């Protein structure tokens, strides 16, 4: 009887969208006899895959805000019930990516990789190759994000816990395609991500930095994500080599040429595409309803440039104190006031809704990251090279060079500080602390979260653990 109930629950979960790693693709619209008999059918699947990444539960909001307020870059300036748990690092108040958007995107990618090369699929072969490259890149991105939310980086495990997401590499179309699986280790998933990105690099075209080509996966984006993966993995020589390869491909020079000049930095976040974008999510009015912008957009939640904006989140005082005189990155925050808050608060000028109705594109991978990846990869073995990379970035942010004797831990601290300021409100801060095994620092009177605290990892939804007896919950939950 218990097994009958379990199987029934299994089929019910499969029947709805958003069923996490057992996500199915609607069979009535994606049968080989109908939609998937030519390259344009697979292109439609790729569009679905990209759209999932733009959802408010993913890069459209959560993955940009939550990693900042889980750490010390952001603060709440209005009480609406949103992000209160994350600001306080409450039990089970973390990033929720174990959902249909992420695993559904993985399933879209699996569908493309599994079927697009079939001889029955008609269409241009070059286009097929590019779409397959899109799928490899996006599958790598989806799995990379799952790993950093739900698992420890290799070599940074607490009490030997090394599990990551469930790894699925074939499409789930109907219930009979699905099965209950155990979680793979983060190391195993990283190996798959590395393989996917290498495949993507071989298939994708190069596109100029800041061009409309960055709205889709491309060679530079794949190499940059590979460099980021190696940094998280602790493979510093590989991270340096990949970052250098990407910089050479994209025309980024050791003196900072290729980055936005300091006088254009703030304005660059109101341009589509961003002139430093290597990979950017393009949002259009058709991508959301009339109320989505004011209710859920980054612009509405973090800015006050529209009277209807919610403006519930601003920069922490601790972040604002890190900016040096002349640092143009400080100008991405506008000092204002908020009822019920003593002293100034700081509204974002990064997310300005410049396309109208709170709408804007989302630069996910920017060129500045390559300088800081390479600096971090170099700091122990080539501190002069690391300082040169930092100085190249600083020269385009209105700042002078760092001390030419800076090395060791102070050099590492400087790199972390530059990352904190450069990527504020772009979803890096929490992960930069976590991947280095550091305590999660907080603003104001909120208590620091020790790296060994269970709240450093997100919890898997209880419903999924109850459904799948092979699914091990993260420690502490």
Secondary structure, DSSP 8 states (H G I E B T S, - for coil): -HHHHHHHHHHHHHTSS--GGG----TTT--TTTTTSBHHHHHHHHHHHHHHHTSTTTTTTHHHHHHHHTTTSEEESS-SSSSHHHHTT-TT-S----SHHHHHHHHHHHHHHHHTT-TT-BS-HHHHHHHHHHHHHHHHHHHHHHHHHHS--TT--STT--B------S---SGGG-------BHHHHHHHHHHHHHHHHHHS----TTSGGGGS--HHHHHHHHHHHHHHHT-HHHHHHHHHHHHHHHT--TTSTTS--GGGHHHHTTSSS-TTEEEEE---GGGS-TTHHHHH-HHHHH--SSTT----EEE-HHHHTT--TT-GGGGGEEEE--TT--S-EEEESS---BTSTTB--EEEEETHHHHHHHHHHHTTT-HHHHHHHHHHHHHTTT-----TT--HHHHHHHHHHHHHHHTTTTT-HHHHHHHTT--B--STT---B-TTSGGGS----HHHHHH-TT----TT-
